[in-house]
Amino acid sequence: MNVVCSLVFLKIYEQNKLVEIIVIVSQDMGSTPIRSSTIMSRKICSYCGKRKNLKSFPKHILYKDNLDPRCRSCVKKHSKVRSKLHKNAPPKPLVCECCGKVPYKWALDHDHIDDSFRGWLCSKCNEGLGKLGDNLEGIIKAANYLIMSKNRKQNEINQ
């Protein structure tokens, strides 16, 4: 039972490590060894969520496995969306629409659900929004955290 619980946790934590552990556990339990080469030759696309052959993923040197986390068809689809948005987007403002600073590098921000244009942001604000979940819930949680942290610090100073 503990092995199963551990495997479920590891599946959520990191897909590739799970495959390695399944191979080791199945060998330890005396069952027929699983050929890791057949299992490891597949990966889950971060956009569509489908498990596909490694050949379906373009090379990308910034990732540990040297593969883009998106499959080729999702990369192609996303590229078409971005191209369409760039063609129809209004002109860039003088400053980032989020932080109000003059950007070093511009980013076209869009809604990933309906692929609609949202605005022109500096790359830092665009990445920040994405890392916070690209939604109001993530932004509000981050703001609440900063308020809580500031209040805690004030309470420590006042004591």
C-alpha positions as CSV (number, residue, x, y, z in Angstrom):
1,M,0.0,0.0,0.0
2,N,2.8,2.4,0.9
3,V,4.4,1.8,-2.5
4,V,1.1,2.7,-4.3
5,C,0.7,5.9,-2.2
6,S,4.3,6.8,-2.9
7,L,3.9,6.2,-6.6
8,V,0.7,8.4,-6.8
9,F,2.6,11.2,-5.0
10,L,5.6,10.9,-7.3
11,K,3.3,10.9,-10.3
12,I,2.0,14.3,-9.3
13,Y,5.5,15.5,-8.4
14,E,7.5,14.4,-11.5
15,Q,6.4,12.1,-14.3
16,N,9.8,10.9,-15.5
17,K,10.9,9.9,-12.0
18,L,7.7,7.9,-11.6
19,V,8.5,5.7,-14.6
20,E,12.0,5.0,-13.2
21,I,10.5,4.0,-9.8
22,I,7.8,1.7,-11.4
23,V,10.6,-0.1,-13.2
24,I,12.6,-0.5,-10.0
25,V,9.6,-1.6,-7.9
26,S,8.4,-4.1,-10.5
27,Q,11.8,-5.6,-10.7
28,D,12.1,-5.8,-6.9
29,M,8.7,-7.5,-6.7
30,G,9.8,-10.2,-9.0
31,S,7.4,-9.4,-11.8
32,T,8.4,-9.2,-15.4
33,P,10.7,-6.3,-15.9
34,I,9.3,-3.4,-17.8
35,R,11.4,-2.1,-20.6
36,S,12.1,1.5,-19.5
37,S,13.0,2.5,-23.0
38,T,9.4,2.0,-24.2
39,I,8.0,3.9,-21.3
40,M,10.6,6.7,-21.3
41,S,10.1,7.3,-25.0
42,R,6.8,9.2,-24.1
43,K,6.1,12.5,-22.5
44,I,3.0,14.5,-21.5
45,C,2.4,17.8,-23.4
46,S,2.1,20.7,-20.9
47,Y,-0.6,22.4,-23.2
48,C,-2.9,19.6,-24.4
49,G,-2.1,17.1,-21.6
50,K,-1.7,14.2,-24.0
51,R,1.0,11.6,-23.6
52,K,3.0,11.5,-26.9
53,N,6.2,10.0,-28.3
54,L,9.4,12.0,-27.6
55,K,9.6,12.6,-31.4
56,S,6.5,14.8,-31.1
57,F,8.4,17.3,-29.0
58,P,10.8,19.9,-30.6
59,K,14.2,20.3,-29.1
60,H,14.7,23.1,-26.5
61,I,18.0,23.5,-24.7
62,L,16.5,25.4,-21.7
63,Y,14.9,22.3,-20.4
64,K,16.4,19.4,-18.5
65,D,15.4,16.8,-21.1
66,N,16.4,19.1,-24.0
67,L,12.8,19.0,-25.2
68,D,10.1,21.7,-25.3
69,P,7.3,20.9,-22.8
70,R,4.8,21.5,-25.6
71,C,4.2,19.0,-28.4
72,R,4.8,20.2,-32.0
73,S,1.1,20.5,-32.8
74,C,0.6,22.7,-29.7
75,V,3.6,24.8,-30.5
76,K,2.3,25.3,-34.1
77,K,-1.2,26.2,-32.8
78,H,0.2,28.6,-30.2
79,S,2.4,30.2,-32.9
80,K,-0.6,30.8,-35.1
81,V,-2.5,32.4,-32.3
82,R,0.3,34.7,-31.4
83,S,0.8,35.6,-35.1
84,K,-2.9,36.5,-35.4
85,L,-2.8,38.5,-32.2
86,H,0.3,40.5,-33.3
87,K,-1.4,41.3,-36.6
88,N,-4.6,42.6,-35.0
89,A,-3.1,44.1,-31.8
90,P,-3.3,47.9,-31.2
91,P,-0.1,49.9,-31.3
92,K,2.2,49.5,-28.3
93,P,1.8,52.2,-25.6
94,L,4.7,54.2,-24.3
95,V,4.9,52.2,-21.0
96,C,3.9,48.8,-19.7
97,E,0.2,48.6,-19.0
98,C,0.8,46.7,-15.8
99,C,3.7,48.4,-14.0
100,G,3.9,51.7,-15.9
101,K,7.6,51.5,-16.7
102,V,9.3,51.7,-20.0
103,P,10.0,48.1,-21.0
104,Y,13.3,46.7,-22.0
105,K,11.4,44.0,-23.9
106,W,7.7,44.0,-24.9
107,A,5.4,41.1,-24.5
108,L,1.9,40.7,-26.0
109,D,-0.3,39.5,-23.2
110,H,-3.3,37.3,-24.1
111,D,-5.9,35.2,-22.4
112,H,-5.0,31.5,-22.8
113,I,-8.6,30.4,-22.5
114,D,-10.1,32.3,-25.4
115,D,-6.9,33.5,-27.0
116,S,-8.0,37.2,-26.9
117,F,-5.6,40.1,-26.7
118,R,-5.3,41.6,-23.2
119,G,-2.6,44.2,-23.5
120,W,1.1,45.2,-24.0
121,L,3.3,44.4,-21.0
122,C,7.0,44.4,-20.2
123,S,8.3,40.8,-20.3
124,K,8.8,40.8,-16.5
125,C,5.1,41.6,-15.8
126,N,4.0,39.1,-18.4
127,E,6.2,36.3,-16.9
128,G,5.1,37.3,-13.4
129,L,1.4,37.0,-14.3
130,G,2.0,33.7,-15.9
131,K,3.9,32.4,-12.9
132,L,1.1,33.5,-10.6
133,G,-1.4,31.4,-12.6
134,D,-2.4,34.0,-15.2
135,N,-5.6,34.7,-13.2
136,L,-7.0,37.0,-10.5
137,E,-6.9,34.2,-7.8
138,G,-3.1,33.9,-8.1
139,I,-2.6,37.7,-8.0
140,I,-5.0,38.1,-5.0
141,K,-3.2,35.3,-3.1
142,A,0.2,37.0,-3.8
143,A,-1.2,40.4,-2.7
144,N,-2.6,38.8,0.5
145,Y,0.7,37.2,1.2
146,L,2.6,40.5,0.9
147,I,0.0,42.2,3.2
148,M,0.3,39.4,5.8
149,S,4.1,39.6,5.7
150,K,4.1,43.3,6.1
151,N,1.6,43.1,9.0
152,R,3.7,40.4,10.7
153,K,6.8,42.6,10.4
154,Q,4.9,45.5,11.9
155,N,3.8,43.4,14.8
156,E,7.3,42.3,15.5
157,I,8.5,45.9,15.5
158,N,5.7,47.0,17.8
159,Q,6.4,44.3,20.4
